[in-house]
Amino acid sequence: MCLVHNVFIRTLNCIYLRAPNVKLETDISDFATFIHAFVFALHEHHRTEEKFAFPWLEELNPEVKKYMDKNVEQH
């Protein structure tokens, strides 16, 4: 999980650092596609966590009910 989140952090850093240098129209289009791909990947990552990972983790500890709700809320 840490590695996946590191990829997202590095991608955000890339977007933040490169955005001021994107000036040509073709570069803007390519950069927008890059950002769209990042947003899509982040959304799918969170959807998958909420649909599969969090319920699975709750099954591992049945004594504590809905302890992953805070993670879903933060997403």
Contacts in CASP RR format, 6 or more apart in sequence:
PFRMAT RR
TARGET T0000
AUTHOR 0000-0000-0000
METHOD contacts of the structure
MODEL  1
MCLVHNVFIRTLNCIYLRAPNVKLETDISDFATFIHAFVFALHEHHRTEE
KFAFPWLEELNPEVKKYMDKNVEQH
4 45 0 8 1.000
8 38 0 8 1.000
8 41 0 8 1.000
8 42 0 8 1.000
8 45 0 8 1.000
11 38 0 8 1.000
12 38 0 8 1.000
15 34 0 8 1.000
15 35 0 8 1.000
15 38 0 8 1.000
18 31 0 8 1.000
19 31 0 8 1.000
22 28 0 8 1.000
22 31 0 8 1.000
46 75 0 8 1.000
49 71 0 8 1.000
49 75 0 8 1.000
50 72 0 8 1.000
50 75 0 8 1.000
54 68 0 8 1.000
54 71 0 8 1.000
54 72 0 8 1.000
55 68 0 8 1.000
57 68 0 8 1.000
58 64 0 8 1.000
58 65 0 8 1.000
58 66 0 8 1.000
58 67 0 8 1.000
58 68 0 8 1.000
61 67 0 8 1.000
END
